[in-house]
Amino acid sequence: GQTNPWAIGHLVNHPPRDHLPNCKTIMINFYESAEFEPKGLLQYIPYNYARPPMWYGAKMFDPEPIVMHGLGIIASRDVSNEELFYDYRLSSGSKTNKPDWYHVIDEEALRERWHRDDEA
C-alpha cells in the first residue's frame, strides 16, 4: 500500500494541447547522513530501485553516501485551483508508437533529454 501521502507525482498528467506544463522535475538525493532509518522516515522514501546502481558507476563521485536518488515534481509558477501538468517528453523511437493524447511541447527539450537529433 501507499505509505507516503506525498508520493503522488504519478498523478500529474501530460498537458492537453490547449495547456502548457506548470510543473517541472527536480533531482533529490536522500543522504545517509540524514539518518532516515533511526528516525522512522525511511518508509517515506521510495526505497526500491528497478535496477540497483552499480557501486563503481556515477555513485563513486557522490560527495557523501546516498540512500536513494529521487525525483520530485514542483510547480514552475504559482498555481491555484488548477490541474498540474508535466511535459512527459516521451521517446518511443518512432512517432507512430506514441499515444494519441501525446504531443510534443518543446522539441529542443525533447532532443536534450534523449540526446537525439531526429526524435521530435
URBEL-V206045 format. One line per field, one symbol per residue. ss: DSSP state (h for helix, s for strand, l for the rest). burial: 1 if it has 16 or more other ideal C-beta (glycine too) atoms within 10 Angstrom, else 0. A space follows every 50 residues. Layout:
ss = ???
burial = ???
This chain:
ss = llllllllhhhlslllllllllssssssssshhhlllllllhhhllllll lllllllhhhhllllsssssssssslllllllllslllllllllhhhlll llllllhhhhhhhhllllll
burial = 00000000100101100000111000000100000100000000100000 00000000000000011101001000000000011111111000000000 00001000011000000010
